[in-house]
C-alpha cells in the first residue's frame, strides 16, 4: 500500500510539560488508524502538530513522500489542501445550510465578494452536492446546520473535508459527542470513504471497542509517547 502520511520523531514541549515525545507513525492509502489513550496522553497534540495547527519542536512530517514540516507561507497553505480535518465539535456555521457549510472548504480560493454575496460557482455547488451525497445527506443539502442531528452535523463536517480532495483525513475525537448508534454510523462512513477514495485516515478515539471495530490498526499513547501499535484486521 502507498504511504500517504509518514511522521518521524515528532516532539512538542509546553514549558516543562512534554506533550509529545518522539512520536513516529505511518498511514497508508485506504487505511484507518486509530489513536487511543487517556486525556493528557498527547493524542490531540499529535493531531495538531501533524496538521501544523501547533508547530512541533522537532521531527519530520511527509505527505505523499513530500516534506510538510518545513513549509511556510503560501507553500504551507497549498500543502494543507492535502490534509482534511474533522473536529469533535463539528465547527459548522449553525445558521447556514449544509451545502453552504460544505462549500466553505473552498473559501481560500474564492474572491471575497463572492463569499460575501453567497455567489458560489455552479461547479463548486455541484461538487458540494456530490460530497453531501457521498455521506448520505443529499436530501438535507438546504437544511440549516442547527436543525440537523449531531451525527448529521459530523457528516456535513466530513463532506466539507472531502471538498479538498485530500489524501489524508485527520479526525480528532469525531464521535466523542455522539450517541453509540450515530458514532458507529460516522465511523463506518469514514471507513467506507477510506476504502472507496483511497484516503488515509488517522482518528483519535477514547473508545477501544470502536477502534477495534472500525480501525485497521491501533496506536496507544501514554505521556506523549506512542507505546504500542497493533493490527486489528486479518
N, C-alpha and C positions, 0 to 999 in steps of 0.2 A: 504493500500500500504506500501511496505517496504521503510523505510527511508534510503537513501544512503549517504546523507550529512546532518550533523547537526552542526550548528555554534551557539555558545552562548557567548554573551558578548565580541565580538571581538572589540578591540580598537587599534588605532595606532596614534601616535603623531610625527610630524616632527618639532622639536624645539617648538615654541609656537603655531604652527598650529595643531589643532585637525582634522586629516584627516578621522578618523573612530572612532565612539563613541558608544560603547556598542551595536554592531550590532548582531542580532540573527535571524536565519532563518533555514528552513529545505527544502530539496528537496527529493522527493520520486522517486523510480524507475519508469521509463516511463513518468515522468512529465517534462514539460518545464516551468521554472520560469524565467520571465524577470525582470530585474532591470532597472528602469527608473530614470532619474534625470539629471539636468543641469551639464555642465562641472564644475568640482571642488566640486561636491556633495559627492564624496567618492566612486563612483562605481568602478573605476579602482583599488583603494587601497583595497577595499573589495576583488576584484578578485585576486589581487596579494598576499594578506595575506592568503586567502584560499589555493592558490596554493603553498604557502611558498616560493614565489619569493621575497617577502618582509616579514620580521619577525614581527608579531604583538606584541604589548607591553603586552597585556593580552587577555584572552578569551580562549575558547576551540573549537577544530575542531574535529569532528568524521567522519570517512569514514566507512560505513557499521558497525557502532557502535564500531569501534576501534579508540582509541585516535590517532590523527595525529599531533597535535600541538607540542607535546614534543619530537618528534623523531629527531634524528640527525644521521649524517654519513651514513653508509650503510643501516640502518633501514629506514632512510628518503628516500634514493634513491629507495629502493624497494617499499616503500609505494607510491611514486609518480607515479608508474605504475597504480594505481587506479584512477588517475586523468588525463584525456585527456585535452589538452589546445589548443584553437584556437584563434589566434590574428587577429586584424584588417588588418595588413599588410602582411598576409599570411606566411612570413618568409620561403619562398622556395629558393632553390638553382637554380637560373634562368637558368643556362646552362645545368642543368641535367634534365633527363626525369621525367615525372610524377611518373612512377614506382620507379625510384631511389629516388625521394624525399619522397615517402611514406615509403620506406624501411629504411630511416634514423631514424625512430622511434625505430628501433632495435639496433642502434649503440652501446649503452652502454653494450649490451650483446654479442657483436662480437669482435673477436680478431682484433687488429689494422691492421694487414697485409691484412685481408680480405677486410676491408673497403678501404684501400689504393689501392688495386688492383681491387676493384669493384666485388669481388668474393663472392656474396651473396649465401647462401644455397638455393637449389631449393624449400624447404618448405617455406622459407621466401618470395621468389618471388611469389609463389602460393598464399600466404596469402595477399601479396600486391595487386595482381591481383583481389582477391576477394573483398578487401577493395575498390579498384577503381570501380569495378562493382557495389558495393552497393551504390556508389554516382553517378552512371550513366556515368562513364568515362572509361569504358573498352576499347573503341576504341582509346582513347588518351594515352594509357599506355606508348608508346615510344616517345610521343611528348614532346619537350622541354618546360619547365615551362614558359619561357618567350614568347612563341608563343600562350599560352592559354589566353582566356579572363579572366577578373577579377573574374567573377563568377566561372569559371572552376578552377582557381587557389585556390579559397577558398574551393572548393570541394576537391581538392587534399589535402589541409591542414586538412580537416575533415577526409579524408581517412587515413592520417598519424596518426591522433589521435586515430582512430579506431584500429590501429595496436596494441595498448597497451592492448586491451581487458579491458578497464577501465569501472568502474561502474558510473562514473560521468564525464561529459564534461563541462568545463568552456569555455565560448566563450565571449571574450571581444570586444564589438563593431564589430561583424563579418561581418556586411553588411554596415558599415559606408562609405566605398569607392565604393560601387556598385550602379548601376542604379536600379530603382524600380523593374523592372522585374527580374533581377538577384538576388536582395535582397529577393524577395518572393520565388524564386526557392530555394535559400540556406536555408532560414528559414523553408520552407515546408519540405525540405530534413531532416533537423535536427529534426523536429517534428516527421517525419516518423521513423527515426532511434531511437528516444526515445521510440516510441511505439513497434517497432519490436525487439529491442535489450534490452529493459528494462533499458535503460540509463536514469539517471537523468541529466538534462541539466539546467545550470544556465547561463543566457545570458544577458549581459549588452547591452542596446539599447538607442538610442536617440529618436526613432520614436514611439510615443504612439500608432499610428494606426497599426503598425506592431506587437507591443506587444499584442494588443487586438485581432489581427487576429490569431496569432500563439501560444501564451503562454496560459498555463492553469491558472497561477497566475501571478500577477504583484506586485512587491515591488517598492515603491517610496522612493528615498533618497533625503535628504536635509542636507547640512552642516555636512556630515559624519554620519548622523543618518538615520535609516530606519523609515520613518514616517507613512507609511501605507502599508497594504497588502490586496490584493483583489483577488477573484476568477473570471476568465474570462469566464469559460465554465460551462454550466449546467451539 
